[in-house]
Amino acid sequence: MPRPPGHGPGFEVRRQKIIDIAASLFAQQGYAATSINDLGRAVGLAKGALYYYIGSKENLLVEIQSRVMGPLLSRARQIADLDMDPLLRLRLLSESLLTIIFRRLDHIWVYEHDYRSLSGDELKTLLAQRSDFEQLISDLLSQAMEQGMFRTMSPRLATLQFLNLHNHTYQWVKPDGQWDAQFLSHEYCATLFRGFGAPDHALPKVEKQAQEFKRDRPGLPLDPEAEWEATAG
């Protein structure tokens, strides 16, 4: 939601904080079970003042979904456009997806559980974004099959396996635990790539390429919310 005319930067800082708190409440209680009064108490605002910042409860859900899907889809498109082999791009995309899961656990919970509470054009937009993200993964998997890196199988089934392994991470991962996004991406891709029929010698090569890629692109290039000026090549 754009900032209303005449509001200074403090308005946006407060609004973003409200979205953070809403994501936490929705993750704990569920979107439907969280009332505007609940949210108002949590942020210290009366109902009228709260609506002044957020417009509507559904708009909060839109903002939370956008915080996940907007940067993730943008980063995935950049990775897909790199002039590199599909296994490396899948490995980089995997780490990018896990990075945002680690970064925004509350948002991911709401993203996975409450998106059906959206309606109309907002729901259509989100579903289209999800479809675009899945298609990027499917295209990379298909390229790997066409180039003989993976055995031939249904790209749709391979895509679902990729997503299921990654997308359930939010249910158990601890951001301050023993595993980070890089480690889990390495392990997940090793499991998936072997299952998809990649030869054993391909896995250490992909991991070496991934580390070289990140070394040559400073500033957390796989973080969907970070600036990234890298060009393909």
ZANUVEX-231549 format. One record per residue (C-alpha): residue in three letters; z, y, x. Coordinates in steps of 0.25 Angstrom, whole numbers. Example, Ala and Ser with C-alpha at 12.3 -4.5 7.8 and 13.67 -1.06 7.14 Angstrom:
  res     zz     yy     xx
  ALA     31    -18     49
  SER     29     -4     55
***
This chain:
  res     zz     yy     xx
  MET      0      0      0
  PRO     -4     13      6
  ARG      6     24      8
  PRO      6     34     -3
  PRO      2     48      0
  GLY     12     57      6
  HIS     21     46     11
  GLY     25     47     26
  PRO     27     35     36
  GLY     41     32     31
  PHE     35     28     18
  GLU     27     17     24
  VAL     38     12     33
  ARG     47     11     21
  ARG     36      4     13
  GLN     34     -6     25
  LYS     49     -9     25
  ILE     49    -12     10
  ILE     37    -22     12
  ASP     45    -29     23
  ILE     57    -30     14
  ALA     49    -35      2
  ALA     43    -46     11
  SER     57    -51     15
  LEU     62    -51      0
  PHE     49    -57     -5
  ALA     50    -68      6
  GLN     65    -71      2
  GLN     64    -70    -13
  GLY     49    -71    -17
  TYR     41    -60    -22
  ALA     43    -62    -36
  ALA     58    -64    -35
  THR     59    -50    -28
  SER     60    -38    -37
  ILE     58    -24    -34
  ASN     73    -22    -35
  ASP     75    -32    -25
  LEU     66    -25    -15
  GLY     71    -11    -19
  ARG     85    -16    -15
  ALA     81    -22     -2
  VAL     74     -9      2
  GLY     84      0     -4
  LEU     74      7    -14
  ALA     74      9    -29
  LYS     63      3    -36
  GLY     55     16    -38
  ALA     56     19    -23
  LEU     52      5    -20
  TYR     39      6    -28
  TYR     36     19    -21
  TYR     35     11     -8
  ILE     29     -2    -13
  GLY     21      1    -25
  SER     24    -12    -32
  LYS     30    -26    -28
  GLU     17    -32    -28
  ASN     12    -22    -17
  LEU     23    -27     -8
  LEU     18    -41     -9
  VAL      4    -35     -6
  GLU     10    -28      6
  ILE     17    -41     11
  GLN      4    -49     10
  SER     -4    -39     17
  ARG      5    -38     28
  VAL      2    -53     31
  MET    -12    -54     27
  GLY    -18    -41     32
  PRO    -15    -42     47
  LEU    -16    -57     47
  LEU    -30    -57     41
  SER    -34    -45     50
  ARG    -29    -53     63
  ALA    -36    -66     58
  ARG    -49    -59     57
  GLN    -48    -53     71
  ILE    -45    -67     77
  ALA    -56    -74     69
  ASP    -66    -64     75
  LEU    -62    -66     89
  ASP    -73    -73     98
  MET    -65    -85    101
  ASP    -65    -99     97
  PRO    -59   -103     84
  LEU    -47   -111     89
  LEU    -42    -99     97
  ARG    -44    -90     84
  LEU    -37   -100     76
  ARG    -25   -100     86
  LEU    -25    -84     86
  LEU    -25    -84     71
  SER    -14    -94     70
  GLU     -5    -85     78
  SER     -9    -73     71
  LEU     -5    -79     58
  LEU      8    -85     63
  THR     12    -71     69
  ILE     11    -64     56
  ILE     19    -76     50
  PHE     30    -73     60
  ARG     29    -58     59
  ARG     30    -58     43
  LEU     38    -70     38
  ASP     42    -63     25
  HIS     28    -58     23
  ILE     22    -72     25
  TRP     32    -78     15
  VAL     28    -68      4
  TYR     13    -70      8
  GLU     14    -85      6
  HIS     23    -85     -6
  ASP     20    -73    -14
  TYR      6    -69    -13
  ARG      3    -75    -27
  SER     12    -63    -33
  LEU      0    -54    -29
  SER    -10    -51    -40
  GLY    -24    -46    -42
  ASP    -31    -39    -30
  GLU    -19    -41    -21
  LEU    -19    -56    -23
  LYS    -34    -56    -21
  THR    -34    -48     -8
  LEU    -23    -57     -2
  LEU    -30    -70     -6
  ALA    -43    -65      0
  GLN    -35    -61     13
  ARG    -29    -75     13
  SER    -43    -81     11
  ASP    -49    -73     22
  PHE    -38    -77     32
  GLU    -40    -92     28
  GLN    -55    -91     30
  LEU    -53    -85     44
  ILE    -45    -98     48
  SER    -55   -107     41
  ASP    -67   -100     49
  LEU    -60   -102     62
  LEU    -57   -117     59
  SER    -71   -119     54
  GLN    -76   -113     67
  ALA    -67   -122     75
  MET    -73   -134     68
  GLU    -87   -129     70
  GLN    -85   -128     85
  GLY    -79   -142     86
  MET    -65   -137     89
  PHE    -59   -143     76
  ARG    -64   -156     68
  THR    -71   -153     56
  MET    -63   -151     43
  SER    -61   -143     31
  PRO    -59   -128     36
  ARG    -51   -126     23
  LEU    -42   -137     26
  ALA    -40   -133     41
  THR    -37   -119     36
  LEU    -26   -123     27
  GLN    -20   -131     38
  PHE    -20   -119     47
  LEU    -14   -110     37
  ASN     -4   -120     32
  LEU      2   -123     46
  HIS      3   -108     49
  ASN      7   -102     35
  HIS     19   -110     33
  THR     25   -105     46
  TYR     32    -94     39
  GLN     41   -104     31
  TRP     49   -108     43
  VAL     46   -100     55
  LYS     56    -90     62
  PRO     51    -78     69
  ASP     62    -79     79
  GLY     61    -94     80
  GLN     56   -103     92
  TRP     41   -102     88
  ASP     32    -90     87
  ALA     18    -87     81
  GLN     11    -91     94
  PHE     18   -104     96
  LEU     16   -108     82
  SER      2   -105     82
  HIS      0   -113     95
  GLU      7   -125     88
  TYR      0   -123     75
  CYS    -14   -122     81
  ALA    -12   -134     90
  THR     -8   -142     77
  LEU    -20   -137     69
  PHE    -30   -138     80
  ARG    -27   -152     84
  GLY    -27   -156     69
  PHE    -41   -149     68
  GLY    -46   -157     79
  ALA    -46   -147     91
  PRO    -46   -155    104
  ASP    -33   -154    112
  HIS    -39   -146    123
  ALA    -42   -135    114
  LEU    -28   -132    110
  PRO    -23   -127    124
  LYS    -36   -119    125
  VAL    -34   -112    112
  GLU    -19   -109    116
  LYS    -23   -103    129
  GLN    -34    -94    123
  ALA    -24    -89    112
  GLN    -14    -85    123
  GLU    -25    -78    131
  PHE    -30    -71    119
  LYS    -16    -65    116
  ARG    -14    -62    130
  ASP    -27    -54    130
  ARG    -24    -47    117
  PRO    -10    -40    119
  GLY     -2    -35    107
  LEU      0    -48     99
  PRO    -14    -49     94
  LEU    -11    -61     85
  ASP     -1    -53     77
  PRO     -8    -49     64
  GLU      0    -36     63
  ALA     -3    -31     77
  GLU    -15    -23     82
  TRP    -26    -30     88
  GLU    -38    -24     95
  ALA    -44    -37    101
  THR    -59    -39     99
  ALA    -66    -53     99
  GLY    -72    -58    111
***
